[in-house]
Amino acid sequence: MADTPKRIKRLLREQGGRAHEEELRRALVPVAEAFKRWEHGELGSGWRYQAYVVAPLNAAKFNADEGIREGRQKGSQATLSLERF
């Protein structure tokens, strides 16, 4: 390749770039199509969601010796701040 003229090297780089761009475009077509389906609400229909309610931790009771163990709360006695919601 050391004896190859600069013009040929430039053309090879350009063709390599075009081939790379085309390969990338082909790989991204399915991703773009899936995104369009998701955007229109077509992707994910029929999925089922579940939510769980758990007792929160009280960070005021954390300490270096016990870690978060002392921060546990019993569900009926839990304190909850709605400021974050």
C-alpha positions as CSV (number, residue, x, y, z in Angstrom):
1,M,0.0,0.0,0.0
2,A,3.0,2.3,0.4
3,D,3.3,2.5,-3.5
4,T,-0.4,3.3,-3.9
5,P,-1.0,6.9,-5.1
6,K,-2.7,9.3,-2.7
7,R,-5.6,9.7,-5.1
8,I,-6.4,5.9,-4.9
9,K,-5.9,5.9,-1.1
10,R,-8.4,8.8,-0.9
11,L,-10.9,7.0,-3.1
12,L,-10.6,3.8,-1.0
13,R,-11.2,5.8,2.2
14,E,-14.2,7.5,0.7
15,Q,-15.7,4.2,-0.5
16,G,-15.0,2.6,2.9
17,G,-16.8,5.5,4.6
18,R,-19.8,5.1,2.3
19,A,-19.9,1.3,2.9
20,H,-19.7,2.0,6.7
21,E,-22.5,4.6,6.5
22,E,-24.7,2.2,4.5
23,E,-24.1,-0.7,6.9
24,L,-24.9,1.6,9.8
25,R,-28.1,2.8,8.1
26,R,-29.3,-0.7,7.5
27,A,-28.6,-1.7,11.1
28,L,-30.6,1.3,12.4
29,V,-33.7,0.9,10.2
30,P,-35.3,-1.7,12.5
31,V,-34.5,0.5,15.6
32,A,-36.1,3.5,13.9
33,E,-39.2,1.5,13.0
34,A,-39.5,0.2,16.5
35,F,-39.2,3.7,17.9
36,K,-41.9,5.0,15.6
37,R,-44.2,2.1,16.7
38,W,-43.5,3.0,20.3
39,E,-44.1,6.7,19.6
40,H,-47.5,5.9,18.2
41,G,-48.4,3.6,21.2
42,E,-48.2,0.4,19.1
43,L,-45.3,-1.2,20.9
44,G,-45.9,-2.8,24.3
45,S,-49.7,-3.2,23.9
46,G,-50.8,-6.2,25.9
47,W,-48.1,-5.8,28.6
48,R,-49.0,-6.2,32.2
49,Y,-47.7,-4.0,34.9
50,Q,-47.6,-4.5,38.7
51,A,-46.9,-2.1,41.4
52,Y,-45.9,-2.9,45.0
53,V,-46.3,-0.8,48.1
54,V,-43.6,-1.4,50.7
55,A,-42.8,0.3,54.0
56,P,-40.2,3.0,53.5
57,L,-36.9,3.4,55.4
58,N,-36.4,6.2,57.9
59,A,-33.0,7.6,57.0
60,A,-33.0,9.6,60.3
61,K,-32.4,6.3,62.1
62,F,-29.4,5.2,60.0
63,N,-26.1,4.9,61.8
64,A,-22.6,3.7,61.1
65,D,-22.8,0.7,63.5
66,E,-26.1,-0.8,62.3
67,G,-26.2,0.6,58.8
68,I,-29.8,0.9,57.6
69,R,-31.1,-1.8,60.0
70,E,-32.4,0.7,62.5
71,G,-34.1,2.6,59.7
72,R,-36.6,-0.1,59.0
73,Q,-40.2,0.7,59.9
74,K,-43.3,-1.4,60.5
75,G,-45.8,-0.8,57.8
76,S,-48.6,0.4,60.1
77,Q,-46.2,2.7,62.0
78,A,-44.3,4.0,59.0
79,T,-43.9,7.7,58.6
80,L,-44.2,9.1,55.1
81,S,-43.5,12.5,53.8
82,L,-45.5,13.4,50.7
83,E,-43.1,16.3,49.8
84,R,-41.4,14.0,47.2
85,F,-44.6,13.1,45.4
